[in-house]
């Protein structure tokens, strides 16, 4: 492509788009480009869905690449012929294929042979200088900081009704942010006495939700979340034995690969019954810690930590917590502080178990 000195443009000049980017200044300049002698063209936008080699005829192109399931490579033009040129590549779909920007031959981008975009709407914009192609801006690291992001709440959190996803939720799935502007019902789940995970499946700009078997979600380091295929597990709930009440509703927030949930103890007359069991729904080897808070009959004035030392009497107790493959068993101390009429009422939740497990 030819270079045009500013002095060559003193009269009205018609330049095609391939020439416009190569206008240069020379010598001692006392002239300026005006709309009388130059038509300013906009950038060229090219939609591609296969490998593409940018040509010298492409004017400061913005490449909109659809990758689908296969990596697609966009090759930059010869560096020496395009000093000052600015080129942008955007991956516009959510396919698993990468949008790859590649220098011609051994030419580099920020010193590297290629630049990869993995997220939908990720982009990179480069400029040609003598030393190579240099990145001016990128969008992708910003999306990476949102990996694992979740702001989801469940309805009926303190009640026994079937949960739904509260309107206004935001969640990242496979590098894309999804929102629900209305409440989303959760489909599936028919069996009582069962823990369920809650799975979100992308649907346009929002998502659908369904109950799946507990433990279906597998942790992904690259995605920073619990996934079943390309869908994300974001919560769990337990469906009770006798009346199909929904309890123990939890949004699964993972920090350092550790997740914390709360479980209701349920009905327990501690004055009569030595122990009670609560199903936990986890793989035993993943459980890392557990704590228990006991609720007195008033539900207001008495909350006791279920441990082996009674603060009031300063006595070591024989009560303990036992965990096996399916249940948490709470065994109280005989004649201890919890063995009495302050803890003998029934038909309400006796307290809470907080359990931490590794994903």
NORFENKA-V147304 format. One record per backbone hydrogen bond with DSSP energy under -0.5 kcal/mol. NH is the residue of the N-H (numbers start at 0). CO is the residue of the C=O. Records with the same first field share a line. If there is no record, write none. Layout:
NH=CO, CO
This chain:
3=21
4=2
5=23
7=4
8=5
9=6
12=36
14=12
18=15
19=15
20=16
21=18
22=19
23=3
28=26
36=33
37=33
39=37
40=38
43=58
45=43, 61
47=45, 63
51=72
53=51, 74
57=54
59=57
61=43
62=60, 87
63=45, 61
64=62, 89
65=47
66=64
69=66
71=97
73=99
74=51, 72
75=101
80=77
81=78
83=127
84=81
86=125
87=60
88=123
89=62
90=121
91=64, 89
92=64
96=67
98=116
99=71, 97
100=114
101=73, 99
102=112
106=103
108=111
109=132
111=108
114=100
116=98
120=90
121=118
122=138
123=88
124=136
125=86
126=133
127=84
128=126, 131
131=128
132=107
133=126
135=124
136=124
138=122
143=139
144=140
145=141, 142
146=143
148=145
150=169
154=163
156=153
164=183
165=152, 163
167=179
168=165, 179
169=150
170=177
171=148
172=175
175=172
177=170
178=204
179=168
180=178
183=164
184=182
185=162
186=184, 208
192=238
193=238
195=236
196=211
197=234
198=196, 209
199=231
200=207
202=205
205=202
207=200
208=184
209=198
210=186
211=196
213=194
215=212
217=226
218=358
219=224
223=219
224=219
225=232
226=217, 224
227=230
230=227
231=199
232=225
233=197, 231
234=197
235=249
236=195
237=246
238=193
239=237, 244
243=239
245=159
246=237, 244
249=235
251=233
252=250
253=251
254=252, 257
257=254
258=356
259=252
260=354
262=352
264=350
269=267, 342
270=342
271=268
272=268
275=329
277=327
279=325
280=325
283=281
285=282
286=282, 283
287=355
288=355
290=353
292=351
293=303
294=349
295=301
296=341
298=295
302=300
303=293
305=291
306=304
309=314
310=308
313=309
314=309
316=307, 314
319=330
321=328
323=326
327=277
328=321, 326
329=275, 327
330=319, 328
331=273, 329
335=332
338=335
339=337
342=339
343=340
349=265
351=292
352=262
353=290
354=260, 352
355=288
356=258
357=285
358=256
